[in-house]
Amino acid sequence: MAQGTKYKVAFRRRREGKTNYAARIKLVDHDKPRLVVRLSNSYVNVQIIMYKKDGDETIVSANSKELIDLGWLGGLKNTSAAYLTAYLCGKKAIANDIDNAILDVGLKSPIKGSKIFAALKGAIDAGLEIPHGESVLPSDDRITGEHIANYAESLSEDEVKKLFSKYLEKGLQPVDLPKNFDETKNKIDETGV
């Protein structure tokens, strides 16, 4: 009688912490496109992906770097950028006759009001139907950057230069962030992606 261990080695991507296969099976079983939101240290990536037996197919994608060409002067990894990137991706999806999806957050923890849910709100505002609960979405003042503008108004000029040096290098006053947000969103609408 052979003896051995009952230990089973997990799939490589699970060992590397890249894929949660139990969650993935639940998502691909719906036979709907997935709105995949991934946050890196520098950018926000939003994609619409369809499951195929030979491998997933990316139908539409948007990266926060694309916002620069649309006039965005703010950061490329903040809550506003997550919303705008998903809004852009949602507009592209609508143009490709995709009108619904399900949210795929990957291995990120689904924290109420986080960038992931700001991206979800952006895709919904673009016209996609995505099942969600209203309580997880961030407030509009956080998405537009109104809270940053209010904070910047309370600071002295030296503190603004110190804390918002990257914005100032790009020619954006932190108090003008909500205005720049609205201009960029309108530009996305105008381009008709």
MOCOR-V435974 format. One record per backbone hydrogen bond with DSSP energy under -0.5 kcal/mol. CO is the residue of the C=O (numbers start at 1). NH is the residue of the N-H. Records with the same first field share a line. If there is no record, write none. Layout:
CO = NH ; NH
//
This chain:
11 = 14 ; 15
12 = 16
13 = 18 ; 19
14 = 17
19 = 21
20 = 24
21 = 25
22 = 26
23 = 27
24 = 28
25 = 29
27 = 30
28 = 31
33 = 102
34 = 36 ; 49
35 = 37 ; 104
36 = 38 ; 47
38 = 40 ; 45
43 = 40
44 = 64
45 = 38
46 = 62
47 = 36 ; 49
48 = 59 ; 60
49 = 34
50 = 57
52 = 55
56 = 58
57 = 50 ; 59
60 = 48
62 = 46
63 = 66
64 = 67
65 = 68 ; 69
66 = 70
67 = 70 ; 72
68 = 71
78 = 82
79 = 83
80 = 84
81 = 85
82 = 86
83 = 87
84 = 88
85 = 89
86 = 90
87 = 91
88 = 92
89 = 93
90 = 94
91 = 95
92 = 96
93 = 96 ; 98
94 = 97
97 = 99
99 = 129
101 = 131
102 = 35
103 = 105
104 = 37
105 = 108
109 = 111
111 = 114
114 = 118
115 = 119
116 = 120
117 = 121
118 = 122
119 = 123
120 = 124
121 = 125
122 = 126
123 = 127 ; 128
124 = 127
128 = 130
129 = 101
133 = 136
134 = 137
136 = 113
139 = 142 ; 143
140 = 144
141 = 145 ; 146 ; 147
145 = 149
146 = 150
147 = 151
148 = 152
149 = 153
150 = 154
151 = 154
152 = 155
156 = 160
157 = 161
158 = 162
159 = 163
160 = 164
162 = 165
164 = 168
165 = 169
166 = 170
167 = 172
168 = 171
171 = 173
173 = 176
174 = 177
176 = 180
177 = 181
178 = 182
179 = 183
180 = 184
181 = 185
182 = 186
183 = 187
184 = 188
185 = 189
186 = 190
187 = 191
188 = 192 ; 193
//
